[in-house]
């Protein structure tokens, strides 16, 4: 299908709405990750609904030393990809359309969560992001808005804003799309030279190393729960070649390392990548509670996010994976 290009909110509001409107917000330079968002939006909206893709490079969320001028702008290709992926319209407003009075004096504050991790590395970024998301939600008036989980902290803050400020819209997170070698799709990947791209693989490799360590720990916890604390337990553990202490729930929490061991496994990969040519320069590696992006403790249960940010050459990349921590206790 062919997507209609709209430049003003008035043109968008003039469209006849029948079913649900699903909006995918982007800064353009669309790739397969965006296409996945659009296809998911199409399924949610259904044949009677409408999918709108916004393309707007928001100046408020770029710092003084960041890549606003260099950020890729490929509107013709974006409109084509949006249409083939299922979008009905592409809303690509000018800066004057979004900020008619110049930079807004009243802005959304991201609060304490917006000062951690990405917020610490990019002061003011999340205030600018939330301000433009709030404006675009008002301008596009969707029933549902979709965002990629690759920007996990952004997604968490948007959900918090919508909940705290009573926006009448459903927020849907869509899993990260990766290249075959594991690199998360990003518009900034096009900045990487072949050698830089090889180094950049360390981001996803570090996350996968942390994920594997987490899976091993959770398997030990499960075995500790399943095998009674008895002679039979010792015999069972001996039969599978494990020491009793290694599978004990308490030992897993203390000896196996818990969150610290997961971070350490990921950090080892990043440390090795720092010695490559060109090198990887990490900004942060964190294992956090997605509700507030604070570090999790040894007794944490539920959903968590293992997140990383690093520079390769002049390009800064981020990535993350979700991890689930189960409950465990006395296996007797």
N, C-alpha and C positions, 0 to 999 in steps of 0.2 A: 504494500500500500504506500501511498505518497502522503507525507506529513505536510500540513499547511504551516507556513512560516508566519508567525505573528510578532509584531514589534511593539504593540502597545497593549496595556491592560484593557483599554476600551474595546479593542478588537477581540480580545479573549472573552470579555464579558458579553459581547454581542453574540457569541456562539450559542446555539440552542442546546440545552442540556436535557438528556432524557434519563440515562442511568447514572451510575456512580462515576465520579471523576477521580482518576488516580494520577498523581503527579510524581515525576522523577526529576529531582533537582540536580543539575550538573554545572560544571564550569566549562563545558565543551571538551574538545579533543576526545570525542567519544571512542570507546573501544569495546571489546567483548564483555567486559565487566558491566559497562553501562547497558549494553544490549540485553544482558541477563536481567538487569533491573527492569528494563522496558517490557521484556517478554513476561516477567512476573506480574508487572502492573496490568498488562493486557488480560492475563488470566483473572486477576482480581476484579477488574472493571467489567469483564464479560463483553459479549458482542453488542450489548445495548449501551454500554458505558463509554467513557472517553479517557484516553491516555494523553497527558500533556507532559512534554519534556521541557524543562527550563534550561536555557544556556545563558549563563551570566557569570563573567569573571568579576568577582566581588572585590573591589579595592580595599574594603575595610578589613579584610582578613589577611592581608599581606603586610609584613613588616617592612621597615625602611631598607633592609638589606636582602629582601627576598625577591622572588622572580616574577613580579607582576608583569613587567614589560616583556619578559621572555616567555611567559606562559603561552602555550600554543593556542592559536585561534583558527579553527578549521570549520567555520559555520556551514559551508555548502556540504562538506562531507558529513557533518553532524546531522543535518536535516535528512540526508539520504539514509544514513544508518538508522536514525530514529524511525523513519517510515518503514524500512524493511523489517525492523524489529517489532513493529506493531503500534507505533505512536500515531495518534490522529493529528496532533499539532505540536510545533516547537515554538515556545515562547522565548524570544531572544531580545529582551529589552535593552535599551541603551542605559548608560549610567544616569543620564538625566531623567529617564523614565522611572527608574527605581529610586533615585535620590533627587527629586526635582528642586529641592532647596539647597543643594550641595550636601556635604557630609552631614548626617543627622546629628543634632545635638542631644537628642534623647535616644539611648541605645539600650539593648538588653545586656544585662550583666550575667556572665556565666557563673559567678560566685566561686566558692572555694574549689569545687571540682574543676573549674576552668583554669585554675592556677597550677594544676598538677601535670606532670608528664609533658604532653604537647603544649599545655598552657605555660609551663615553666620555660620550655624551649622557645616558645613563640608568644611572648607577652602580648595580650590584647587580641590574639587570633580568635579565640572562641567568642569574645564579645562581638566581634565583627561578623563571625559566622552566624551566631544566633540572631543578630539584628537582621541580616539579610534573609535568613530562613523565615523569621517572623513576617517580614515584609512580603516575601514570595508566597507564603501561605495565605496572607490576606489578599494578595493580587490574584492568585490562581483559584482560591476557594475550593480546595479539594475535599473529597470525602476520606481519602487515604493518601499518604505520602510515603514513598519508599526510599531507603538509603542503604548503602553498602556497609556490611559489617567490617570491612577493611579499616574504615575510619571509626573504630569502636568507641573512642571517647566522644567524638562528634555525635554519633548515634545516641549514646547515653545522655548527652546534654540536651539534645533535641527532645528526647522522650521526657526528660525532667522538665524542660520548659513547657511542653505541651500539657503535662500533668499539673505543674505548679500554677500555670497561668490560664488554665481552663480553655485551651484551644479545642475546638470541636472537630478534631481530625484524628484518624487512626494512623499510627506510625508503624511501619513494617520494616524490619531489618532483613537484608538478603545476604546469604553467605558469600564470602570472598571468592572471586574467580581467579584461578592461577594458570600460568603457562604450564606446559607439560613438565618442565624441570622444577616447578614449584614456585617460581617468582610470582608474587601477587601482581595482577594487572594494575597499572597506574599510568596516567597521562604523562607523568614525569619519566617513565622508563625510556621514552624516546630521546631523552637527553644523554643517555648512557652510551659510551663507546663499547665495542665488543669486549674489551678487557674489563671495563668498569662493570658491565653487566655480569660477567663471570664472578667478580668479587661480590656483587649485590646478592647473589644467590645465598650468601651467608645469612642473610636475614631470615629467610624461610627455613634454611637448614638448622639454624639455632632454635627456632620455634619447634621444629620437628624433633630435635634432640630433647628439648624440654618435655614435649608431649610423650615421647617414648619413655622417659624417666618416670613421668607421672603415671603412665599405663602400668609400668612395672610395680610401682608402689601400690596402686589400686589393686593389682592382682594379688600382692602379698596380703593386703588388708582382707580381701575376699577369702583367701585361704585361711587366714587367722580366724575369721568368723565361722567358717564351715567346719573346721576340724576341732572337736572338743579338746579341752585341756586335760588329757589323760594319757595313759600308756599307749592307747590306740593312736592318739594324736602324734606322739613321738615316733611311733612305728610308721605312720603314714608319711610324716615329713621325711623320715629317713629313706623311705622308698622312692621319693621323688628327688632325693639328693639335696635337700635343704636342711639347714640347721633349724632347730626348734625356735631359737631366738630370732632368726631372720624373718620368720613368718608370724611371730607374735605381734598382736596389734600394737602393744605399747612399744615394742622394739621398732616397728615400722615408723611410728611417729617420731622416735628419737634417734635411732641408729640409721635408718634408711634416709633420713634427712628432710622429709616433707617438702614444703615449698622451697626451702633453701637449696635442697638438692636439685630441684627442677630448675631453679635459676642458675645454679652452678653448671649444670649440663649445657644449658643454652649459652652461658657466658664463655664456656670453653671454645665453642665454635666461633664466637665473635672475636675472642682473643687471637685465635689462629688466623682469622681473616684480616686482623689488624697488621699482620706481617706479610700480607700479599702485596703484589705490585700490579695495579694500584691498591692501596690499603683501604680497609673499611674503618671509618671513625664513628664508633657508637655514640649516640646521645644518651640513650637510656635503655635498660632492660628491666621490666617490672612484671610482677605477678599480682594482679589486683582484683578487688571486688568491683564488678561492673556497676554497682549501684552508686558508688561514690569515688571509684578509682584510687582507693587507698590500698596499701599492701595487705595481703591476707596473712593470717597467722597459722601456726601448726594445727590448730583445732578447727580450722575453717571447713565448712561444708556448703555445697551448692555450686552454682556457676561462678567461674572465675575467668579472667582474661590474661593470657601471657602476651605481653606487648613489647615491641622493639622499635627503635628509631635509630637511623645511622646515616652518615654521609659517605658517598663514594664520589670522589672528585668534587664537583660543584653541585651535585644533586643530592637532595635529602629525601630519604624514603622511609615509610613506616609500614609495619605489618603486625598482625596479631593472630592468635588462635584461641578459641574457647576451650576451657577444660572444666570438667565436672568432678568435684570432690565428694565422695560418698561418706556416709557416717560409718564409724566403726567403734567398737568398744570391747568389753570383756567377752572373749570367745568361749569362756568356760560354760 
